[in-house]
């Protein structure tokens, strides 16, 4: 049986009676090479209500946009919470997306996704941006590629490794520029060379 950790106390309640909930993502994701992140700062603060991450990429680096038809539901994020035998809470982050792999360009994209470590940004229809895999990165889960059965695309899950799960839930992105979250997302979080 797992040991229960008492490292945090609840600091607030919730009233969802008149609230519009974040429940749908735009059908796109920005995938960032984990090694391209220069700095990041996670702020989890019950007093200010923050559960945020700020980050910057190395000079000349940017993320890469993967997008599908907006009427679909192939792009999403989720997580599994577990507790280690030592009582530590950990989170297995997962992002779902589709890619086309019937041509050389698609196969190259799949090849890269299968061998890299990534951070994934996904945007809610209400504007908030969730960041998956910030501490340890995500890699493609095992899959079967059957283009004919899947209407010409391959469903991909990028997820935490079982042995390197995240310390936090997916984090909410906070721009260095107040209110600049959507602009940063739209620019692929690019850090242009000086």
Beta strands, then each sheet from edge to edge (+ up, - down):
strand 1: 28-33
strand 2: 37-45
strand 3: 50-57
strand 4: 64-67
strand 5: 76-83
strand 6: 89-99
strand 7: 118-123
strand 8: 129-132
strand 9: 139-140
strand 10: 154-159
strand 11: 171-173
sheet 1: 2+ 3- 11- 8+ 7- 1+ 4-
sheet 2: 5+ 6- 10+ 9-
end
